[in-house]
Amino acid sequence: MAQLSLRGIKKRFRDTEVLHGIDLEIGDREFVVFVGPSGCGKSTLLRLIAGLDPISEGEFVLNGHRMNDVAPSRRGIAMVFQSYALYPHMDVYENMAFGARLMGLDKPEVERRIAEAAQMLRLEALLKRKPRELSGGQRQRVAIGRALVRKPDVFLLDEPLSNLDAALRSEVRLEIAKLHREIGGTMIYVTHDQVEAMTLADKIVVMNNGRIEQVGSPRELYETPANTFVATFIGSPRMALVDVTREGERLVLANGGSILVGDLPGPKNMKLGLRPDTVHLVRGASVEGFAGRVEYTEYLGDNAYVYVRLADGKLLSARTAPNDLYAPDEAVTVTVAPGAAHYFSAEDGRRLTP
Amino acid sequence: MPQFRMTGRGLWITALIVPPLCFVALFIVYPIISAFAYAFFDWQGLKRLDFVGLENFHTVLFVEPYRSWTLNAFKNNIIVFFALMVLQNGLGFILAYALWRELPGARFHRIAVFLPVVLSTIIVAYLFKLFYHPLFGVVNISLKSIGLGEWAQPWLGQSGTALWSIIAAQAWHMVGFPTLVFLAGMQRIPSEILDAVRMETESEWVKITKIVWPLVAPSATIVFTLLFVGAFNWFELPYIMGGLDGSPFGSTDVLGLYFYRTAFGNVSAGQQDFGLGSALAVLIFIFIAAIAAVITTRLRAREIQL
């Protein structure tokens, strides 16, 4: 059982406030991913939960107990570090046994837990190796194993895949997802990679500048982003934001055409959010749609992305069939199905519900 | 056939290496070899007499009074080594840990701890001689002022306390050196490893013994080896504070003093004996080289790459 509550968490380093009041509830067995650009405070928040740095203001409650002043080792939390942080002078077995012994477990129990973790992580053959004799992926598994044998209520993972190469990364990602299903603990995972966030999370927490921008399932974040930050952060290639003006039943791009949206409430000026898969390209100029010129094309095999410079200078990407090739500088018209677009306030970037 | 051609880079390296090699050969290798040679001859002043084989070695090791003198000085060196191991290296490790953990005032103390190391040994020796002065010394006056007057004593004037008093001065003088080496070793430990330990225990004792100590092994090798060599070559402090005879009654005599006295003579006994002196020097050299080699290889084995 693990129920975490973060209430008004603030963190200051001397005079600089880096977390400005975080409120978050995390339920038992949830896989929560903190995602955001570098410096958004996601790792800092993880360290506060771990207890490695003191909380400046606010309250962290785990299973009904206030944790602010509890030592990291007594919180029932284990952490997997970005650099794995294995003890270089101990072999794999010792690395995993160290924490378990300090918990006061007796020898057979320690051995049983290590055997179990080693089997789950395919480490049996490596138990007598020192960390420097392991590959990156193996070290990663030992770091996870070290957390597993302590049977914590909460697992914290700080960018665990960032030191692995691309092929290994997707493999370990699947293993972590599988592991979560098998052991069923609460996991908090920090990453700046939105693909990791989307594929692993039950719940994504998008952070920016020390604040939470939105909390929700991957589908919620993708389909109903709360603001332009979340909208552009989730999804690749990123959503294009186009400044448009409402004139009657049309949304007009300055000198660049318009689209028919029907009767739309809301302010006169707004930002139109267009994902690559919701726009269509028509060759040449057309009455219906935004005018633009092809900048370049990315061919990906199963499909292609065409980058179009709109009349107002914004770059927009559109997904097309791989055989649908456009020449650079070719004039195109971008059409949009009104229901597929996202609408945001031009002033503060909040989502407008049409 | 490989061709050996002098490239510009090779020329540079040669130019940089040859002068120090000459220096080492002239002032270190040559004296060692000549000391080996001298030890096998009988000497009268600076005049070499007959070849005597191992006679000189036999004399310093087995003939009285040399035998007692040798054993006494050697025993004192051993005391100095173990005492400094605790007072200098042990304290240095603890100080380094405190500085590394950034306890309040760490910035100031980092400098304060190292400052005595840069002082000249002569200054430290005279300073502590004044501190230990039976009547005016700060040690006795302090003891009296806090009501421990019966502990006041002539520290350097009695056999029981003289050597330990000099050892204390040495530890104060040089404790900054192991501190600095250990501190550098600790600062090489990645911070995530320390975070990982903190996730598993809050016991400083476990952190020190199981993580920090094994990970500063390279520093320990350096510090132990240098202390060993330093302790058995110890000369300046006992010479200035105890005198060339290791007074009182040889209680501060060490191999360095004893060798110097034997080879070059002293005020009270004007005779000098290069043969016996060289034999002593050779024995000291072989002993230090052998043990230092063992220490280094043994300790190297437990070092690990971070």
Boltz contact constraints between the chains, C-beta under 6 A:
constraints:
  - contact:
      token1: [A, 52]
      token2: [B, 195]
      max_distance: 6.0
  - contact:
      token1: [A, 71]
      token2: [B, 202]
      max_distance: 6.0
  - contact:
      token1: [A, 72]
      token2: [B, 198]
      max_distance: 6.0
  - contact:
      token1: [A, 72]
      token2: [B, 199]
      max_distance: 6.0
  - contact:
      token1: [A, 73]
      token2: [B, 200]
      max_distance: 6.0
  - contact:
      token1: [A, 73]
      token2: [B, 201]
      max_distance: 6.0
  - contact:
      token1: [A, 73]
      token2: [B, 202]
      max_distance: 6.0
  - contact:
      token1: [A, 79]
      token2: [B, 199]
      max_distance: 6.0
  - contact:
      token1: [A, 81]
      token2: [B, 192]
      max_distance: 6.0
  - contact:
      token1: [A, 83]
      token2: [B, 192]
      max_distance: 6.0
  - contact:
      token1: [A, 85]
      token2: [B, 192]
      max_distance: 6.0
  - contact:
      token1: [A, 85]
      token2: [B, 193]
      max_distance: 6.0
  - contact:
      token1: [A, 85]
      token2: [B, 196]
      max_distance: 6.0
  - contact:
      token1: [A, 88]
      token2: [B, 304]
      max_distance: 6.0
  - contact:
      token1: [A, 88]
      token2: [B, 306]
      max_distance: 6.0
  - contact:
      token1: [A, 89]
      token2: [B, 214]
      max_distance: 6.0
  - contact:
      token1: [A, 89]
      token2: [B, 304]
      max_distance: 6.0
  - contact:
      token1: [A, 99]
      token2: [B, 200]
      max_distance: 6.0
  - contact:
      token1: [A, 102]
      token2: [B, 200]
      max_distance: 6.0
  - contact:
      token1: [A, 102]
      token2: [B, 201]
      max_distance: 6.0
  - contact:
      token1: [A, 132]
      token2: [B, 305]
      max_distance: 6.0
